[in-house]
Amino acid sequence: MKQKIGIIISMFPELHETFIVRELDALDRHQLDFEIYSLQYPRDPVTIEAAKRLMNNKTHYSPLLGLPQISAFLSSFIRHPIKMLTMIGQLTLAGLHRPKELLKSYAILPITFHFGKIMKEKGIQHVHGHWANVPTTACWMLAQVEGFTWSAAIHGEDIFSKNKLLEKKLSDAKFTVVCTGFFCNHLKDKMNHSHPVDIHLNYHGLDPKVWERIESSPPYQIKDQGQKTLLTIGRLVSTKGHDDLLRASQQLIDKGADIKVRLIGSGPEEESLKALANDLGIAERVEFLGMMAFEDVMTEIQSADTFVLACRMIPGAPPDGIPNVLAEAMAFGIPVISTNVSAIPELITDEEEGLLVPSNDPDSLANAIGRIIEDAHFAKQLSDNAQNKVAEMFDQHKNINELLDYFEHYVGEVRPKSQAAIKTSASSSA
């Protein structure tokens, strides 16, 4: 019997989580039977067509608190008082060292059991939570009290500091998928997981629009004359290292390099970065473009000469995994430069698919940029290798089928019989 999956997300869609939209859209196209349960209403205007379709056709929204939510919680409490009290006790003990997260967990109790009631009415027995925080807590609650099985998709947030509740939750999950090897190995080795064999690496796929644009565009040509454009994309926050890019650019400009910097993104450090560009005397060479539609972002990538993202790790701040923008630039054939932190070395081998430098090191970053903009042959060699790496690593069809395999192994049949027959036939002939 084909299984139906309930997918719990903090907010769907979330502007900076387009990779989740892509994954869910791909699962829909592969005919996984699922419904989305969003713990919050979207806060930003939704412009992505796939997100709009999933919102209208598959997503449930609800206030955190109201009569239906309180009624569902009390109903579960009355039917399973021991299980409910035990769950709340375990939640409290495991979460005391993280009081803010514990308060959020208490706050979602009514909506969680309200969604659980809806899921049961729809025949859903397995729930899948995105991110390490509140959504997986909701899944765990439903499993402890209402008997759902559950799984987790971890994208890196809040897994590097001590988190007893996360350790408890993931040990109780049927399986966990993680979007980078760096995060996956950390969960297996550092989280006191009771069954690490059930933690699996599953890369995301690139937006199909990237491949469509590449197929409809002439091959990218690296120019060796004229002004060079350095492009970076990312929230204007400390972990992105935009300040290091500005300092490295100033070094190159002072040495006579004809470059300009274009920065796509918004965030709390916008004014301080503009002030830094002014203090460095390069404000006329730096353009802050703000947020842009994805079609326009792709146009900017195709117009760039080099893509630079100087990520850094900051204690207490969620680290970058594999930034999608790096992979997208590589797919378009743009030479890339980044730092050797987090999961970025999984994507880029230094001097093979791009250049990697230490974080917090504008001097090394300037040297790397100089090599790329001065040596077109070397830049072309890197970009060719990068395109091949990305095509293999972020093959969405392959990665989605891998995710479906995990669901079938741990949950039961989730593919239509026609797809399952094709897959079995292909496996037999291999």
C-alpha positions in Angstrom: 0.0 0.0 0.0 1.4 3.4 -1.0 2.3 5.5 2.0 1.3 9.2 2.4 3.8 11.5 4.1 3.2 14.6 6.2 6.0 17.2 5.9 6.4 19.7 8.7 8.2 23.0 8.1 8.5 26.1 10.3 7.4 28.4 7.5 6.5 27.5 3.9 7.6 29.0 1.7 10.6 30.9 3.3 12.3 33.3 1.0 15.9 32.1 1.7 14.9 28.4 1.6 14.3 28.0 -2.1 16.2 24.6 -2.0 13.3 23.2 0.0 10.8 24.5 -2.5 12.8 22.8 -5.3 13.0 19.5 -3.4 9.3 19.4 -2.6 8.4 20.4 -6.2 10.6 17.5 -7.4 9.0 15.1 -5.0 5.6 16.2 -6.3 6.8 15.6 -9.9 8.0 12.1 -8.9 4.5 11.5 -7.5 5.3 11.2 -3.8 2.0 11.5 -2.0 2.6 14.2 0.6 1.1 17.2 2.3 2.9 20.2 3.9 2.1 21.5 7.4 3.5 25.0 7.9 3.8 26.1 11.6 3.8 29.8 10.4 2.2 31.7 7.6 4.6 33.1 5.0 5.9 36.6 5.8 7.2 37.5 2.4 5.4 37.9 -1.0 5.6 34.6 -2.8 6.8 34.9 -6.4 8.1 31.4 -7.2 5.5 29.5 -9.2 6.3 26.1 -7.7 5.9 27.6 -4.2 2.5 29.1 -5.2 1.3 25.7 -6.5 2.5 23.8 -3.5 0.9 26.4 -1.2 -2.5 26.2 -2.9 -2.6 22.4 -3.5 -0.7 20.8 -0.7 -0.1 23.1 2.3 -2.0 23.5 5.5 -1.7 26.6 7.7 -3.1 27.3 11.1 -2.9 29.8 13.9 -0.6 28.7 16.8 -3.5 28.9 19.2 -7.3 28.8 18.9 -10.2 26.5 19.8 -9.4 23.8 17.2 -5.8 23.7 18.3 -6.6 23.6 22.1 -9.3 21.0 21.4 -6.9 18.7 19.5 -4.2 19.0 22.2 -6.7 18.3 25.0 -8.1 15.3 23.0 -4.6 13.8 22.7 -4.0 14.5 26.4 -7.3 12.8 27.5 -6.6 9.8 25.2 -2.9 9.4 26.1 -2.3 11.2 29.4 0.8 9.1 30.4 2.4 9.4 27.0 1.7 13.2 26.9 3.1 13.8 30.4 6.1 11.6 29.7 6.8 13.5 26.4 6.5 16.9 28.1 8.8 15.7 30.9 11.4 14.5 28.4 11.1 17.6 26.4 11.6 19.8 29.5 14.6 17.8 30.8 16.4 17.7 27.5 15.6 21.4 26.7 16.4 23.2 30.0 19.8 24.3 28.8 18.2 26.0 25.8 15.3 27.9 27.3 14.3 29.9 24.2 14.0 26.8 22.1 12.1 25.1 25.0 9.6 27.9 25.1 9.1 27.6 21.3 8.5 23.9 21.8 5.8 24.6 24.4 4.2 27.2 22.1 3.8 24.7 19.2 2.1 22.0 21.3 -1.5 23.0 20.3 -0.8 23.4 16.6 1.2 20.2 16.5 -1.6 18.1 17.7 -4.1 20.0 15.6 -2.0 19.1 12.5 -1.6 15.5 13.9 -5.4 15.2 14.0 -5.7 16.4 10.4 -2.9 14.0 9.3 -4.7 11.0 10.9 -7.9 11.9 9.1 -6.0 11.9 5.9 -4.3 8.5 6.5 -0.8 9.9 7.1 1.3 7.7 9.4 4.8 9.1 8.8 6.0 12.7 9.3 9.1 14.3 7.9 10.5 17.5 9.5 12.8 20.0 7.8 15.6 21.6 10.0 17.0 20.6 13.3 14.8 22.8 15.5 11.1 23.3 15.9 9.7 21.2 13.0 11.6 18.1 14.1 10.4 18.7 17.7 6.8 18.7 16.3 7.5 15.4 14.5 9.0 13.9 17.7 6.0 15.0 19.8 3.5 13.3 17.4 5.6 10.2 17.4 5.8 10.0 21.2 2.1 10.6 21.8 0.2 9.6 18.7 2.4 6.8 17.4 3.5 8.4 14.1 6.8 7.3 12.7 9.1 10.2 11.7 12.2 11.2 9.9 14.3 14.4 9.8 16.0 16.5 7.1 18.9 18.5 8.6 20.3 21.5 6.8 22.9 22.5 9.4 21.3 24.9 11.7 22.1 24.6 15.4 23.9 21.3 15.2 27.4 22.4 16.3 26.6 23.5 19.8 25.5 21.3 22.7 21.9 20.3 22.0 20.5 17.5 24.2 17.0 17.8 22.8 18.3 17.3 19.2 20.3 14.3 20.3 17.2 12.9 21.9 15.0 13.6 18.9 17.3 12.2 16.2 18.0 9.1 18.2 14.2 8.5 18.2 13.8 9.2 14.4 13.6 6.3 11.9 16.2 8.0 9.7 17.8 11.3 9.0 19.0 12.9 5.8 21.7 15.6 5.8 22.5 17.9 2.9 26.3 17.9 3.2 29.0 15.3 4.2 30.4 17.8 6.7 27.1 18.0 8.6 26.4 14.3 8.1 29.8 13.3 9.7 29.3 15.7 12.6 25.9 14.1 13.4 27.3 10.6 13.2 30.4 11.3 15.2 29.5 14.1 17.7 25.8 13.8 18.6 25.7 10.6 20.7 23.3 9.2 18.1 22.0 5.7 19.0 21.9 4.5 15.4 24.3 6.5 13.2 23.9 4.0 10.4 20.5 5.6 9.8 22.0 9.1 9.1 22.4 9.5 5.3 24.0 12.1 3.0 21.5 13.5 0.4 22.6 16.4 -1.6 20.0 18.9 -3.0 19.5 19.5 -6.7 20.0 22.8 -8.5 17.0 24.7 -9.6 15.8 23.3 -13.0 15.8 26.9 -14.3 19.6 26.9 -14.1 19.9 23.9 -16.4 17.2 25.4 -18.7 19.1 28.7 -18.9 22.4 26.9 -19.6 20.8 24.8 -22.4 19.3 27.9 -24.0 22.5 30.1 -23.7 25.7 30.1 -25.7 28.7 28.6 -23.8 30.2 31.0 -21.3 33.4 32.7 -22.6 36.1 33.9 -20.2 37.4 37.3 -21.3 41.0 38.3 -20.9 40.7 42.0 -21.6 38.7 44.9 -20.1 37.2 45.5 -16.8 36.4 42.4 -14.7 33.3 42.0 -12.6 33.5 40.2 -9.2 30.0 39.0 -8.2 29.0 37.8 -4.8 25.5 36.7 -3.6 24.4 36.2 0.0 22.7 37.8 3.0 24.5 40.8 4.3 25.7 39.1 7.5 29.1 38.4 9.0 29.2 34.7 8.1 29.3 35.6 4.3 32.6 37.5 4.6 31.5 40.4 2.3 33.9 42.7 4.3 36.8 40.5 3.3 35.9 40.7 -0.3 35.8 44.6 -0.1 39.2 44.7 1.6 40.7 42.3 -1.0 39.2 44.3 -3.8 40.7 47.5 -2.4 44.2 45.8 -2.5 43.7 44.9 -6.2 42.4 48.3 -7.1 45.3 50.0 -5.4 47.6 47.8 -7.5 45.8 49.0 -10.7 43.4 46.2 -11.3 40.3 47.2 -13.4 37.6 45.5 -11.4 34.1 46.2 -10.0 32.2 44.4 -7.3 28.5 43.6 -7.6 26.8 42.4 -4.4 23.3 40.8 -4.5 21.5 40.4 -1.1 20.1 42.3 1.8 20.6 42.1 5.5 21.5 43.9 8.7 25.1 44.8 7.7 24.2 46.7 4.6 24.9 50.1 6.0 28.2 49.1 7.6 29.4 47.4 4.4 28.6 50.6 2.4 30.5 52.6 5.0 33.4 50.2 4.7 33.5 50.5 0.9 33.5 54.3 1.3 36.3 54.2 4.0 38.4 52.0 1.7 37.9 54.5 -1.1 36.3 52.0 -3.5 32.6 53.0 -3.2 32.4 53.9 -6.9 33.5 50.4 -7.8 31.0 48.6 -5.5 27.3 48.2 -6.4 24.8 46.9 -3.8 22.0 45.4 -5.8 19.7 44.3 -3.0 17.4 41.3 -3.4 16.6 40.2 -6.9 14.3 37.8 -8.7 16.0 34.5 -9.6 15.8 35.2 -13.3 17.7 38.4 -12.7 20.2 36.6 -10.5 21.0 34.2 -13.2 21.6 37.0 -15.6 24.0 38.6 -13.2 25.9 35.3 -12.8 26.2 35.0 -16.5 27.5 38.5 -16.8 30.2 38.1 -14.1 33.9 37.3 -14.7 34.5 35.8 -11.3 32.2 34.6 -8.5 33.6 35.2 -4.9 32.1 34.1 -1.6 34.3 34.5 1.4 32.3 32.5 4.0 33.6 32.3 7.6 32.6 30.3 10.6 31.4 32.3 13.6 30.7 30.6 17.0 27.0 30.6 17.7 26.0 31.4 14.2 24.7 28.8 11.8 27.4 27.8 9.3 27.0 27.7 5.6 26.8 24.2 4.2 27.3 24.2 0.5 26.0 27.6 -0.7 23.6 27.1 -3.6 25.0 30.3 -5.3 28.5 28.7 -5.5 27.1 25.6 -7.2 25.0 27.8 -9.5 27.9 29.9 -10.6 30.0 26.8 -11.2 27.2 25.3 -13.3 27.2 28.5 -15.5 31.0 28.1 -16.0 31.9 31.2 -13.9 35.3 30.7 -12.2 34.8 30.6 -8.4 36.7 31.5 -5.3 35.7 30.7 -1.8 37.0 29.7 1.6 38.0 26.3 3.0 35.4 26.2 5.7 32.4 24.0 6.5 31.2 21.8 3.5 32.6 24.1 0.8 35.6 21.7 0.1 33.1 19.0 -0.8 32.1 21.2 -3.7 35.5 22.8 -4.6 38.9 21.1 -4.6 41.5 23.9 -4.5 43.0 24.4 -7.9 40.8 21.8 -9.5 37.2 23.3 -9.6 38.1 26.7 -8.1 40.3 28.4 -5.6 40.0 28.1 -1.8 41.6 30.4 0.7 41.6 30.6 4.5 38.7 32.6 5.9 39.3 36.0 7.5 42.3 36.5 5.1 41.8 39.4 2.6 45.4 39.1 1.5 45.0 35.5 0.3 41.6 36.3 -1.2 43.2 39.2 -3.2 45.9 36.9 -4.5 43.4 34.3 -5.6 41.2 36.9 -7.4 44.4 38.2 -9.1 45.3 34.7 -10.4 41.8 34.2 -11.9 41.5 37.6 -13.5 45.0 37.6 -14.9 45.1 34.0 -16.3 42.2 33.3 -18.6 43.6 29.8 -19.5 43.7 28.8 -15.8 40.3 30.2 -15.2 38.8 28.3 -18.1 40.4 25.0 -16.9 38.8 25.5 -13.4 35.4 26.4 -14.8 35.3 23.3 -17.1 36.1 21.1 -14.2 33.6 22.9 -12.0 30.8 22.4 -14.5 31.4 18.6 -14.6 31.5 18.4 -10.8 28.2 20.2 -10.3 26.4 18.2 -13.0 27.3 15.0 -11.2 26.9 16.2 -7.6 23.6 18.1 -8.0 21.8 15.9 -10.4 18.3 16.4 -8.9 16.7 13.4 -10.5 19.4 11.1 -9.0 19.3 12.8 -5.5 15.5 12.8 -5.4 15.4 9.1 -6.3 17.9 8.5 -3.5 15.6 10.3 -1.0 12.7 8.2 -2.2 14.7 5.1 -1.7 15.2 6.1 1.9 11.5 6.6 2.4 10.8 3.2 0.9 13.4 1.5 3.0 12.2 2.9 6.3 8.5 3.8 5.7 7.2 1.6 2.9 6.1 2.0 -0.7 5.9 5.6 -1.7 6.4 5.4 -5.5 3.6 4.7 -7.9 3.7 1.1 -9.0 4.7 2.2 -12.6 7.8 4.0 -11.2 8.7 1.1 -8.9 8.5 -1.3 -11.8 10.8 0.8 -13.9 13.2 1.2 -11.1 13.3 -2.6 -10.4 13.8 -3.3 -14.1 16.6 -0.9 -14.3 18.3 -2.4 -11.2 18.0 -5.9 -12.5 19.6 -5.0 -15.8 22.5 -3.1 -14.2 
